[in-house]
Amino acid sequence: EITPGQTSDYLGFDLVMVNNLPEPSVLLADRGYDADRIRKKMEAREVLTQIPMRKSRRMRVGVDHSLYSLRNLVERCFNKLKNARRVATRYDKTAESFLGFIDITSIRLWLRLLST
Protein backbone atom coordinates (compact mmCIF):
# COMPACT_ATOMS: atom_id res chain seq x y z
CA GLU A 1 0.00 0.00 0.00
CA ILE A 2 1.11 3.54 -0.67
CA THR A 3 0.17 6.47 1.52
CA PRO A 4 0.22 10.06 0.25
CA GLY A 5 3.57 11.80 0.66
CA GLN A 6 2.23 14.31 3.18
CA THR A 7 0.77 11.56 5.43
CA SER A 8 2.53 10.93 8.72
CA ASP A 9 4.53 7.70 8.80
CA TYR A 10 2.78 6.17 11.78
CA LEU A 11 -0.56 6.21 9.95
CA GLY A 12 0.83 3.66 7.47
CA PHE A 13 2.22 1.49 10.25
CA ASP A 14 -0.72 -0.93 10.28
CA LEU A 15 -0.35 -1.49 6.53
CA VAL A 16 3.26 -2.58 6.99
CA MET A 17 2.85 -4.65 10.13
CA VAL A 18 -0.03 -6.91 9.07
CA ASN A 19 -0.10 -10.35 10.62
CA ASN A 20 0.45 -12.27 7.36
CA LEU A 21 4.14 -11.26 7.18
CA PRO A 22 6.97 -13.08 8.98
CA GLU A 23 7.06 -12.17 12.65
CA PRO A 24 9.76 -9.56 13.35
CA SER A 25 11.93 -9.81 16.44
CA VAL A 26 12.90 -6.13 16.63
CA LEU A 27 11.26 -2.91 15.43
CA LEU A 28 13.72 -0.11 14.67
CA ALA A 29 11.87 3.14 13.96
CA ASP A 30 12.36 6.87 14.22
CA ARG A 31 10.58 9.31 16.55
CA GLY A 32 7.64 9.54 14.17
CA TYR A 33 6.54 6.08 15.31
CA ASP A 34 6.66 6.88 19.03
CA ALA A 35 3.03 6.22 19.92
CA ASP A 36 1.62 4.18 22.78
CA ARG A 37 -0.64 2.35 20.32
CA ILE A 38 2.37 1.11 18.31
CA ARG A 39 4.35 0.15 21.39
CA LYS A 40 1.40 -1.84 22.81
CA LYS A 41 0.80 -3.69 19.54
CA MET A 42 4.44 -4.70 19.29
CA GLU A 43 4.56 -5.70 22.95
CA ALA A 44 1.53 -7.96 22.40
CA ARG A 45 3.39 -9.61 19.50
CA GLU A 46 6.52 -9.92 21.69
CA VAL A 47 8.56 -7.65 19.42
CA LEU A 48 11.38 -5.59 20.94
CA THR A 49 10.80 -1.93 20.04
CA GLN A 50 13.69 0.48 19.61
CA ILE A 51 12.03 3.84 19.06
CA PRO A 52 13.52 7.05 20.45
CA MET A 53 10.96 8.92 22.49
CA ARG A 54 9.48 12.23 21.48
CA LYS A 55 10.46 15.18 23.58
CA SER A 56 6.87 15.58 24.71
CA ARG A 57 6.63 12.03 26.12
CA ARG A 58 6.00 11.97 29.86
CA MET A 59 6.93 8.35 30.52
CA ARG A 60 10.61 7.95 29.66
CA VAL A 61 11.60 5.03 27.41
CA GLY A 62 15.18 3.95 26.78
CA VAL A 63 16.79 2.81 23.51
CA ASP A 64 19.68 0.43 22.91
CA HIS A 65 21.83 2.72 20.76
CA SER A 66 24.04 -0.06 19.39
CA LEU A 67 20.95 -1.88 18.07
CA TYR A 68 19.25 1.34 16.94
CA SER A 69 22.30 2.28 14.86
CA LEU A 70 21.41 -0.55 12.44
CA ARG A 71 18.49 1.60 11.29
CA ASN A 72 21.08 3.61 9.38
CA LEU A 73 21.29 0.80 6.80
CA VAL A 74 17.61 1.17 5.96
CA GLU A 75 17.86 4.96 5.79
CA ARG A 76 20.78 4.68 3.36
CA CYS A 77 18.70 2.35 1.17
CA PHE A 78 15.84 4.88 1.05
CA ASN A 79 18.36 7.60 0.22
CA LYS A 80 19.65 5.59 -2.74
CA LEU A 81 16.10 4.99 -3.94
CA LYS A 82 15.34 8.69 -3.73
CA ASN A 83 18.36 9.49 -5.90
CA ALA A 84 16.12 8.41 -8.76
CA ARG A 85 14.33 11.68 -9.45
CA ARG A 86 11.12 10.00 -10.49
CA VAL A 87 10.88 8.14 -7.17
CA ALA A 88 11.74 11.19 -5.04
CA THR A 89 9.18 13.47 -6.69
CA ARG A 90 6.39 10.90 -7.22
CA TYR A 91 5.62 12.05 -10.75
CA ASP A 92 3.63 8.91 -11.50
CA LYS A 93 -0.13 9.30 -11.38
CA THR A 94 -1.01 5.75 -10.33
CA ALA A 95 0.26 3.62 -7.46
CA GLU A 96 1.03 0.75 -9.87
CA SER A 97 3.39 2.82 -12.01
CA PHE A 98 5.06 4.33 -8.93
CA LEU A 99 5.65 0.89 -7.39
CA GLY A 100 6.88 -0.36 -10.77
CA PHE A 101 9.47 2.38 -10.90
CA ILE A 102 10.54 1.58 -7.33
CA ASP A 103 11.03 -2.03 -8.49
CA ILE A 104 13.11 -0.89 -11.47
CA THR A 105 15.23 1.37 -9.28
CA SER A 106 15.71 -1.42 -6.71
CA ILE A 107 16.83 -3.84 -9.43
CA ARG A 108 19.27 -1.24 -10.75
CA LEU A 109 20.74 -0.77 -7.25
CA TRP A 110 20.94 -4.53 -6.73
CA LEU A 111 22.76 -5.03 -10.05
CA ARG A 112 25.15 -2.24 -9.17
CA LEU A 113 25.87 -3.98 -5.85
CA LEU A 114 26.50 -7.30 -7.60
CA SER A 115 28.97 -5.73 -10.04
CA THR A 116 31.23 -4.36 -7.27
C-alpha positions in Angstrom: 0.0 0.0 0.0 1.1 3.5 -0.7 0.2 6.5 1.5 0.2 10.1 0.2 3.6 11.8 0.7 2.2 14.3 3.2 0.8 11.6 5.4 2.5 10.9 8.7 4.5 7.7 8.8 2.8 6.2 11.8 -0.6 6.2 9.9 0.8 3.7 7.5 2.2 1.5 10.3 -0.7 -0.9 10.3 -0.4 -1.5 6.5 3.3 -2.6 7.0 2.8 -4.7 10.1 0.0 -6.9 9.1 -0.1 -10.4 10.6 0.5 -12.3 7.4 4.1 -11.3 7.2 7.0 -13.1 9.0 7.1 -12.2 12.7 9.8 -9.6 13.4 11.9 -9.8 16.4 12.9 -6.1 16.6 11.3 -2.9 15.4 13.7 -0.1 14.7 11.9 3.1 14.0 12.4 6.9 14.2 10.6 9.3 16.5 7.6 9.5 14.2 6.5 6.1 15.3 6.7 6.9 19.0 3.0 6.2 19.9 1.6 4.2 22.8 -0.6 2.3 20.3 2.4 1.1 18.3 4.4 0.1 21.4 1.4 -1.8 22.8 0.8 -3.7 19.5 4.4 -4.7 19.3 4.6 -5.7 22.9 1.5 -8.0 22.4 3.4 -9.6 19.5 6.5 -9.9 21.7 8.6 -7.6 19.4 11.4 -5.6 20.9 10.8 -1.9 20.0 13.7 0.5 19.6 12.0 3.8 19.1 13.5 7.0 20.4 11.0 8.9 22.5 9.5 12.2 21.5 10.5 15.2 23.6 6.9 15.6 24.7 6.6 12.0 26.1 6.0 12.0 29.9 6.9 8.4 30.5 10.6 8.0 29.7 11.6 5.0 27.4 15.2 4.0 26.8 16.8 2.8 23.5 19.7 0.4 22.9 21.8 2.7 20.8 24.0 -0.1 19.4 20.9 -1.9 18.1 19.3 1.3 16.9 22.3 2.3 14.9 21.4 -0.6 12.4 18.5 1.6 11.3 21.1 3.6 9.4 21.3 0.8 6.8 17.6 1.2 6.0 17.9 5.0 5.8 20.8 4.7 3.4 18.7 2.3 1.2 15.8 4.9 1.1 18.4 7.6 0.2 19.7 5.6 -2.7 16.1 5.0 -3.9 15.3 8.7 -3.7 18.4 9.5 -5.9 16.1 8.4 -8.8 14.3 11.7 -9.5 11.1 10.0 -10.5 10.9 8.1 -7.2 11.7 11.2 -5.0 9.2 13.5 -6.7 6.4 10.9 -7.2 5.6 12.1 -10.7 3.6 8.9 -11.5 -0.1 9.3 -11.4 -1.0 5.7 -10.3 0.3 3.6 -7.5 1.0 0.8 -9.9 3.4 2.8 -12.0 5.1 4.3 -8.9 5.7 0.9 -7.4 6.9 -0.4 -10.8 9.5 2.4 -10.9 10.5 1.6 -7.3 11.0 -2.0 -8.5 13.1 -0.9 -11.5 15.2 1.4 -9.3 15.7 -1.4 -6.7 16.8 -3.8 -9.4 19.3 -1.2 -10.7 20.7 -0.8 -7.3 20.9 -4.5 -6.7 22.8 -5.0 -10.0 25.2 -2.2 -9.2 25.9 -4.0 -5.9 26.5 -7.3 -7.6 29.0 -5.7 -10.0 31.2 -4.4 -7.3 
